[in-house]
Amino acid sequence: LRVEGLRQNVERLTQDNVVRAVVIEELKLEKRKAVEARENDKLAAQWALDRVQNHERNMTKALAESEARVRAKVAAISKEKITALQETLDTLRGERTANGE
């Protein structure tokens, strides 16, 4: 009778250990899934950051190009104005000379 009780106790402990082993494996699987999800989140965040930085670079480049075009146009307009003013001065000088002044 005592041996039978010990045998049942061992079987119960063995079954408990099997359950514990299964739970441990399930927890390990959940841990792997959590680590994988965290890595995927990191990759998604890095991809989003890369996209934002790329967009920022493109906008910075476009701004610099636009500013260069504006400076070139302003310089051309200023040069045209200077030329026109010079021509006006030359014309006025010519008229003064013609009038004997």
Rosetta silent file (secondary structure, phi, psi, omega in degrees, C-alpha in Angstrom):
SEQUENCE: LRVEGLRQNVERLTQDNVVRAVVIEELKLEKRKAVEARENDKLAAQWALDRVQNHERNMTKALAESEARVRAKVAAISKEKITALQETLDTLRGERTANGE
SCORE:     score description
SCORE:     0.000 S_00000001
   1 L     0.000  -42.467  179.177    0.000    0.000    0.000 S_00000001
   2 H   -65.203  -39.084  178.748    2.830    2.364    0.849 S_00000001
   3 H   -64.433  -40.668  178.641    4.600    1.557   -2.444 S_00000001
   4 H   -63.605  -40.282  177.091    1.415    2.260   -4.355 S_00000001
   5 H   -63.615  -41.313  177.667    1.092    5.643   -2.658 S_00000001
   6 H   -64.997  -41.506  179.378    4.688    6.486   -3.520 S_00000001
   7 H   -61.748  -43.940  178.502    4.126    5.390   -7.116 S_00000001
   8 H   -64.157  -38.756  178.340    1.047    7.621   -7.391 S_00000001
   9 H   -63.045  -42.732  178.788    2.992   10.479   -5.821 S_00000001
  10 H   -64.707  -42.432  178.807    5.790   10.019   -8.389 S_00000001
  11 H   -62.388  -43.306  179.062    3.255    9.913  -11.240 S_00000001
  12 H   -62.929  -44.549  178.586    1.595   13.072   -9.987 S_00000001
  13 H   -63.543  -39.246  178.426    4.959   14.827   -9.683 S_00000001
  14 H   -63.900  -44.202  178.124    5.934   13.598  -13.145 S_00000001
  15 H   -62.978  -41.932  177.531    2.681   14.928  -14.589 S_00000001
  16 H   -60.959  -40.661  179.884    3.243   18.234  -12.784 S_00000001
  17 H   -66.840  -36.960  176.734    6.752   18.371  -14.209 S_00000001
  18 H   -63.421  -44.544  178.347    5.435   17.714  -17.719 S_00000001
  19 H   -61.008  -45.372  178.898    2.926   20.541  -17.296 S_00000001
  20 H   -61.110  -42.421  179.736    5.688   22.818  -16.007 S_00000001
  21 H   -62.212  -40.880  178.073    7.927   21.875  -18.935 S_00000001
  22 H   -64.346  -44.334  178.960    5.118   22.656  -21.389 S_00000001
  23 H   -61.872  -41.858  178.871    4.444   26.007  -19.696 S_00000001
  24 H   -61.409  -43.648  178.733    8.175   26.826  -19.806 S_00000001
  25 H   -64.290  -39.721  176.857    8.290   26.066  -23.552 S_00000001
  26 H   -63.210  -41.215  178.406    5.198   28.209  -24.121 S_00000001
  27 H   -65.186  -39.521  177.050    6.830   31.057  -22.184 S_00000001
  28 H   -62.301  -41.585  178.006   10.007   30.691  -24.235 S_00000001
  29 H   -62.684  -45.132  178.572    7.936   30.897  -27.415 S_00000001
  30 H   -61.940  -38.956  178.456    6.142   34.016  -26.158 S_00000001
  31 H   -63.547  -45.149  178.085    9.504   35.533  -25.254 S_00000001
  32 H   -60.736  -41.858  178.284   10.842   34.847  -28.777 S_00000001
  33 H   -62.670  -41.177  179.874    7.694   36.388  -30.254 S_00000001
  34 H   -65.230  -42.383  178.567    8.110   39.468  -28.046 S_00000001
  35 H   -63.647  -43.077  179.301   11.762   39.846  -29.035 S_00000001
  36 H   -63.389  -42.273  178.657   10.836   39.441  -32.696 S_00000001
  37 H   -63.614  -40.504  178.808    8.046   42.024  -32.387 S_00000001
  38 H   -63.485  -42.459  178.155   10.454   44.439  -30.704 S_00000001
  39 H   -63.729  -41.308  177.796   12.974   43.938  -33.519 S_00000001
  40 H   -63.122  -39.689  177.537   10.229   44.497  -36.100 S_00000001
  41 H   -63.323  -40.425  178.133    9.222   47.687  -34.285 S_00000001
  42 H   -62.981  -43.098  179.380   12.836   48.841  -34.342 S_00000001
  43 H   -63.727  -42.605  179.336   13.061   48.136  -38.065 S_00000001
  44 H   -63.955  -41.895  179.241    9.813   49.992  -38.731 S_00000001
  45 H   -65.550  -40.989  179.076   10.987   52.947  -36.669 S_00000001
  46 H   -65.050  -40.549  179.240   14.354   52.996  -38.460 S_00000001
  47 H   -62.462  -44.223  179.217   12.611   52.834  -41.845 S_00000001
  48 H   -63.651  -42.498  178.234   10.358   55.748  -40.880 S_00000001
  49 H   -62.416  -43.766  177.996   13.350   57.746  -39.630 S_00000001
  50 H   -59.710  -42.418  178.754   15.236   57.041  -42.851 S_00000001
  51 H   -61.313  -45.476 -178.996   12.233   58.228  -44.873 S_00000001
  52 H   -63.612  -44.809 -179.300   11.987   61.457  -42.864 S_00000001
  53 H   -65.337  -38.099  177.485   15.723   62.115  -43.144 S_00000001
  54 H   -64.281  -43.039  178.429   15.661   61.440  -46.885 S_00000001
  55 H   -63.094  -42.180  178.888   12.734   63.822  -47.307 S_00000001
  56 H   -61.388  -43.986  177.895   14.557   66.447  -45.244 S_00000001
  57 H   -60.679  -44.588  179.951   17.668   66.071  -47.441 S_00000001
  58 H   -62.206  -42.562  179.992   15.558   66.412  -50.588 S_00000001
  59 H   -67.713  -38.405  178.228   13.815   69.526  -49.253 S_00000001
  60 H   -63.985  -42.761  178.482   17.121   71.071  -48.150 S_00000001
  61 H   -63.938  -45.500  179.871   18.600   70.437  -51.605 S_00000001
  62 H   -62.337  -39.797  178.367   15.514   71.853  -53.340 S_00000001
  63 H   -63.574  -45.844  179.606   15.645   74.941  -51.104 S_00000001
  64 H   -61.561  -41.996  178.697   19.331   75.524  -51.852 S_00000001
  65 H   -64.523  -41.862  179.652   18.711   75.159  -55.590 S_00000001
  66 H   -65.053  -43.855  178.057   15.759   77.543  -55.437 S_00000001
  67 H   -61.574  -38.621  178.600   17.747   80.107  -53.448 S_00000001
  68 H   -64.318  -41.001  177.791   20.559   79.895  -56.013 S_00000001
  69 H   -64.362  -41.373  179.012   18.080   80.524  -58.848 S_00000001
  70 H   -63.000  -45.223  179.057   16.631   83.513  -56.975 S_00000001
  71 H   -60.590  -40.643  179.620   20.112   84.957  -56.376 S_00000001
  72 H   -64.193  -41.530  179.273   20.960   84.517  -60.063 S_00000001
  73 H   -66.738  -42.136  178.806   17.736   86.272  -61.120 S_00000001
  74 H   -62.207  -42.114  179.121   18.311   89.126  -58.656 S_00000001
  75 H   -63.604  -41.726  179.720   21.855   89.509  -59.951 S_00000001
  76 H   -65.626  -41.969  178.944   20.633   89.552  -63.548 S_00000001
  77 H   -64.454  -43.426  179.458   17.926   92.104  -62.732 S_00000001
  78 H   -62.112  -42.451  179.319   20.426   94.265  -60.851 S_00000001
  79 H   -62.893  -41.678  178.265   22.849   94.087  -63.771 S_00000001
  80 H   -63.124  -41.689  179.743   20.066   95.072  -66.193 S_00000001
  81 H   -65.169  -42.576  178.615   19.088   97.996  -63.958 S_00000001
  82 H   -62.270  -43.624  179.071   22.696   99.150  -63.684 S_00000001
  83 H   -62.027  -44.150 -179.841   23.084   98.913  -67.459 S_00000001
  84 H   -64.217  -42.403  178.348   19.832  100.833  -67.997 S_00000001
  85 H   -64.408  -40.336  178.666   20.876  103.514  -65.509 S_00000001
  86 H   -62.765  -42.471  178.880   24.279  103.774  -67.170 S_00000001
  87 H   -64.309  -40.118  177.559   22.631  104.159  -70.574 S_00000001
  88 H   -62.737  -44.850  177.564   20.311  106.815  -69.162 S_00000001
  89 H   -60.919  -43.824  178.914   23.260  108.696  -67.693 S_00000001
  90 H   -61.559  -40.612  179.093   25.136  108.429  -70.993 S_00000001
  91 H   -64.404  -45.720  179.766   22.070  109.726  -72.835 S_00000001
  92 H   -63.459  -40.205  177.792   21.682  112.640  -70.415 S_00000001
  93 H   -63.736  -40.832  179.185   25.370  113.473  -70.711 S_00000001
  94 H   -63.781  -40.140  179.359   25.073  113.357  -74.473 S_00000001
  95 H   -67.282  -38.609  179.171   22.076  115.703  -74.351 S_00000001
  96 H   -65.570  -40.649  179.221   23.942  118.116  -72.031 S_00000001
  97 H   -66.633  -40.106 -179.657   26.928  118.075  -74.344 S_00000001
  98 H   -66.204  -30.683 -179.639   24.705  118.696  -77.349 S_00000001
  99 L   -87.226    1.295  176.985   23.074  121.603  -75.556 S_00000001
 100 L    79.634   19.108  179.449   26.461  123.053  -74.786 S_00000001
 101 L   -88.746    0.000    0.000   26.320  122.608  -71.094 S_00000001
